[in-house]
Amino acid sequence: MICSSPLAERRSGPRPRRSTMRSSRDQPPYDPKHLVLDRYRIIEPVVRGITGWLFRAHDEKLGIPIALKTIFPNLVQTESEQERLLRTVKRALKVQHPNVARVYEYGRDKGHLFYTMPFLEGLTLRKIIDLRLERGTVFSPDEIMPLFGQLALAVDRLGSFGAHGALNPAAVIVLPDMLKVVSLPHFQGLPRRPFVALQMQDNALHYLAPEARREDVETDPRADVYSLAVILGEMLTGQIYGGLGSNWREAQRFLTPEMRQLFHRALAESPDERFGTAGSFVDAAAELSEKGKAVIA
């Protein structure tokens, strides 16, 4: 599905490391064998993300393996913030698409809000991109356009849920036969200011559309168009648009004028100037790829 092509200009600067200082976030809230709400048996912690812990667990009621995602309590401190997150997760339950990780259930346990979803055995797109850059190569348009076709289908089929809002390579799990978008409730369900601060700490702020970085502005699916364009640009050139140490202007010399024009529109500061849907952006990029007019050999 993904092969190599020469790297034009490698992305500058290492990815920031998380603080090594010990805190309550460093300790998983649940130990192995703990039974959450008399139903979800914790098997093991998998990873501590920027918003909470992800656990491998087992649904004792249905007899199936699941992933259980907790949210750090300090992100939803007030009752209104907690209720907002739970309402958002409840709306996410209604989203059913092959390329979106389904949300099963949600609840509270030991002071933690959580939700459950399928346990996905795959690599994040972030990991795949980093592995490619470590080898000094980027991606060719032909190999990644099918992947972006799935991403576009995922975000364009969210329906009444609206925008994902915080699409980035870490929120995409690549499986052998398809990909899954995860973290659907986070952007809309968590308070905007601390969420944006976390994105900045994790070197992911540049994937957020300009309007998504402001707590006083509503977002719509055009924010996902912006995020997709940043991801596509990174995979084609090795440079992150707006990223720390990025040399996007220089990297664009490996894109055709037609492709540069597409990026100019998709990355517009104003959502009114962007493509209306992710599908229309990806279709236009795929058409250039098919005609051999995406990148300069």
HELIX and SHEET records of a PDB file:
HELIX    1   1 SER A   24  ASP A   26  5                                   3    
HELIX    2   2 PRO A   73  LEU A   75  5                                   3    
HELIX    3   3 GLU A   79  ALA A   92  1                                  14    
HELIX    4   4 LEU A  125  GLU A  134  1                                  10    
HELIX    5   5 PRO A  141  ASP A  156  1                                  16    
HELIX    6   6 GLY A  159  PHE A  161  5                                   3    
HELIX    7   7 PRO A  169  ALA A  171  5                                   3    
HELIX    8   8 HIS A  186  GLY A  189  1                                   4    
HELIX    9   9 ARG A  192  GLN A  201  1                                  10    
HELIX   10  10 LEU A  205  TYR A  207  5                                   3    
HELIX   11  11 PRO A  210  ARG A  213  5                                   4    
HELIX   12  12 ARG A  222  THR A  237  1                                  16    
HELIX   13  13 TRP A  248  ALA A  251  1                                   4    
HELIX   14  14 GLN A  252  PHE A  254  5                                   3    
HELIX   15  15 PRO A  257  ALA A  266  1                                  10    
HELIX   16  16 PRO A  271  GLU A  273  5                                   3    
HELIX   17  17 ALA A  278  GLU A  290  1                                  13    
SHEET    1   A 2 SER A   5  PRO A   6  0                                        
SHEET    2   A 2 THR A 137  VAL A 138 -1                                        
SHEET    1   B 6 LEU A  35  VAL A  36  0                                        
SHEET    2   B 6 TYR A  40  ARG A  48 -1                                        
SHEET    3   B 6 TRP A  53  ASP A  59 -1                                        
SHEET    4   B 6 ILE A  64  ILE A  71 -1                                        
SHEET    5   B 6 HIS A 112  MET A 117 -1                                        
SHEET    6   B 6 TYR A 106  ASP A 109 -1                                        
SHEET    1   C 3 LEU A 123  THR A 124  0                                        
SHEET    2   C 3 VAL A 172  VAL A 174 -1                                        
SHEET    3   C 3 LEU A 179  VAL A 181 -1                                        
END                                                                             
